[in-house]
Amino acid sequence: MKEKSTSIDTSAIRQKLGLNQQQFWARLGVTQSGGSRYENGRRMPRPVQQLVHLMYVENIDIQKIKREDFEVIEYLRTNKPAFLKELKKEAKAAAAAAKKGG
């Protein structure tokens, strides 16, 4: 039996963005037919769910993320957690200020 993924409604997100299945799924490296199966109830693998979340919920351009970004974050998380927490706080405040001002 097919298990419906309830975490993210990809069809609703896609329609809200005005994208067809080919456009929406190609950005994730998923074929249109594969995306159609996910939208129709086939269980979506966790990595695909995470990509959908990053790109379409968090609006992160994954094309700009580099391996070294992950390495730096992991280093800070492991060795300087207080500093990482402070950086996150500052980045959030800066993003809020930019949003408010523009």
C-alpha positions as CSV (number, residue, x, y, z in Angstrom):
1,M,0.0,0.0,0.0
2,K,1.3,3.5,-0.8
3,E,2.0,5.7,2.1
4,K,1.0,9.4,1.7
5,S,3.7,11.8,2.8
6,T,2.0,14.3,5.0
7,S,4.9,16.6,5.9
8,I,4.9,18.8,2.8
9,D,2.1,19.3,0.3
10,T,4.2,19.6,-2.8
11,S,1.3,19.9,-5.1
12,A,-0.1,22.9,-3.2
13,I,3.3,24.6,-3.1
14,R,3.9,24.0,-6.8
15,Q,0.5,25.4,-7.7
16,K,0.9,28.4,-5.5
17,L,4.2,29.1,-7.3
18,G,2.5,28.7,-10.7
19,L,4.9,26.0,-11.7
20,N,4.1,22.9,-13.7
21,Q,5.4,19.5,-12.5
22,Q,8.4,19.6,-14.9
23,Q,9.5,23.0,-13.7
24,F,9.0,22.3,-10.0
25,W,10.6,18.8,-9.9
26,A,13.5,19.5,-12.3
27,R,14.9,22.1,-9.9
28,L,15.3,19.2,-7.4
29,G,16.8,16.7,-9.9
30,V,13.6,14.7,-9.9
31,T,11.8,13.6,-13.1
32,Q,8.3,14.9,-13.8
33,S,7.0,11.4,-13.6
34,G,8.7,10.8,-10.3
35,G,7.3,14.0,-8.9
36,S,3.9,13.1,-10.1
37,R,4.1,9.8,-8.2
38,Y,5.0,11.7,-5.0
39,E,2.1,14.1,-5.5
40,N,-0.2,11.2,-6.0
41,G,0.7,9.4,-2.8
42,R,4.0,7.5,-3.2
43,R,6.2,7.9,-0.3
44,M,8.8,10.6,-0.9
45,P,12.4,9.7,0.2
46,R,13.6,11.8,3.1
47,P,16.4,13.5,1.1
48,V,13.8,14.7,-1.5
49,Q,11.6,16.0,1.3
50,Q,14.6,17.9,2.7
51,L,15.4,19.4,-0.7
52,V,11.7,20.5,-1.1
53,H,11.8,22.0,2.3
54,L,15.0,23.9,1.7
55,M,14.1,25.2,-1.7
56,Y,10.4,25.8,-1.6
57,V,9.7,26.4,2.1
58,E,12.9,28.0,3.4
59,N,13.6,29.6,-0.1
60,I,17.2,28.7,0.0
61,D,19.1,28.6,-3.3
62,I,20.9,25.3,-3.0
63,Q,22.9,26.1,-6.1
64,K,24.9,28.7,-4.0
65,I,25.7,26.3,-1.1
66,K,29.2,24.9,-1.1
67,R,30.7,22.0,0.8
68,E,32.9,24.4,2.7
69,D,29.8,26.1,4.1
70,F,28.7,22.9,5.7
71,E,32.3,22.3,7.0
72,V,32.4,25.7,8.6
73,I,28.9,25.2,10.2
74,E,29.9,21.8,11.5
75,Y,33.1,23.1,12.9
76,L,31.3,25.9,14.7
77,R,28.6,23.5,15.9
78,T,31.2,21.1,17.4
79,N,33.9,23.5,18.6
80,K,32.3,26.9,19.2
81,P,28.6,26.4,19.8
82,A,28.1,29.7,21.7
83,F,29.7,31.6,18.9
84,L,27.5,29.8,16.3
85,K,24.4,30.7,18.4
86,E,25.5,34.4,18.5
87,L,26.1,34.4,14.8
88,K,22.6,32.9,14.2
89,K,21.1,35.5,16.4
90,E,22.9,38.4,14.6
91,A,22.0,37.0,11.2
92,K,18.3,36.7,12.1
93,A,18.3,40.3,13.4
94,A,20.0,41.5,10.2
95,A,17.5,39.6,8.0
96,A,14.6,41.1,10.0
97,A,16.1,44.6,9.6
98,A,16.6,44.1,5.9
99,K,13.1,42.8,5.5
100,K,11.7,45.7,7.5
101,G,13.7,48.3,5.6
102,G,13.1,47.0,2.1
